[in-house]
Amino acid sequence: MRDEFLPYALPLIEEDDIAEVVDTLKSNWITKGPKTAEFEQRFAAYVGAKHAVALNSCTAALHLSLVSSDIGPGDEVITTPMTFAASANVVIHAGATPVFADIDPVTMNIDVNKIREKITPRTKAIIPVHIAGHPCEMEEILAIAREHNLLVLEDAAHAVYTQYKGRMVGSIGSATAFSFYATKNLVTGEGGMVTTDDAELADKIRVISLHGMSRNAWNRYTAAGSWFYEVLYPGYKNNMTDIQAALGLTQLEKLERMQGLRREIAARYNDAFSQTDALETPVELDYARHAWHLYIIKLNLETLSIDRAQFIEELKAEKIGTSVHFIPVHLHPYYREKFGYKRGDYPQAEGTFDRIISLPLYPRMSKEDVSDVIAAVRGIVERSRR
Ligand SMILES: *Cc1c(COP(=O)(O)O)cnc(C)c1O
């Protein structure tokens, strides 16, 4: 067995990342300024969007996109139960009501046929979530949105690098929200980005992310700036800082390399696990370029004498860290109590939840780390056969 515990996720921070952050600290400009602007430009170019607005989280990116699209009280927003709670919480922050549509159990993404069933005259937006980095069926989602005049706000927290039919996520829906949280494929510690081709939406998000002020600090405190500003909206405080953007710039430079390493690990797992009937491995459908943010296995519980919780305990005993993505949102106490949700409401999400485990997958894993995970999973499967 391994000596050291293997966490399920770790960032890849190298000397160039550290140097760029130190450079920012030495420059005396540590909040939103030139590096944030450069990161926005490079990120927009990378995903092929006209505009990018850097923020302090993906949660803020989702929330400000809704608010800036005038979605609020009386409106409904359709999303998936199989996501991090933020995807639905932001709808509540905006004053609107989240409505869940069950998932396709193969990709674990929102089922487009279930979206249709949930549309009402109050529906204003759809938030598809590209789970683990596998794209949703965007053509169908865009067609539903056109038919009913809905905003398509993609939660791409897992999907930097993801492509759908050769198109980069970030250039497809009305707006796309990315996360640079510590466990994600590209990290700034905390951070997020909205990309869109809609100049008006981008401007509005930019303004309300900084108190609703007509000018930001960079426009006011530099030699060319002016003291005058006006508050156009009672805005929020969700801007990115140049310290974060510095990390974003160097991370973006190494993204292709990091993604190559993720793909290699996913391929080794696929090879190792695709032959056993005790579990299912994740798919990469023909329209997809997977970002491999997560490697989620699905246990075939009828072949095993242990449940998912026990499987995780046994991996932990072998010093392998895991996680579960996700506890379906409608099963959390707030959602049960506020909206009356219960088990049975979203059978595909619930049935999938009971059998999933996210295995360690990140660029810093060594070949031995990957071998250890494979050996541990195989060993548990062999000892636990029914
Ligand atoms: C991480 C995550 C978020 C939130 O991202 P933050 O940058 O932490 O706000 C939203 N949605 C999904 C699916 C996530 O995994």
The ligand as an ORCA input file, in Angstrom:
! r2SCAN-3c Opt
* xyz 0 1
  C     -17.111     24.660     -8.619
  C     -18.468     24.784     -9.225
  C     -19.198     25.976     -9.202
  C     -18.790     27.152     -8.368
  O     -17.575     27.690     -8.729
  P     -16.943     28.825     -7.785
  O     -15.864     29.419     -8.657
  O     -16.406     28.131     -6.583
  O     -18.018     29.791     -7.469
  C     -20.376     26.063     -9.914
  N     -20.853     25.002    -10.597
  C     -20.205     23.817    -10.616
  C     -20.777     22.691    -11.410
  C     -19.008     23.668     -9.906
  O     -18.385     22.487     -9.895
*
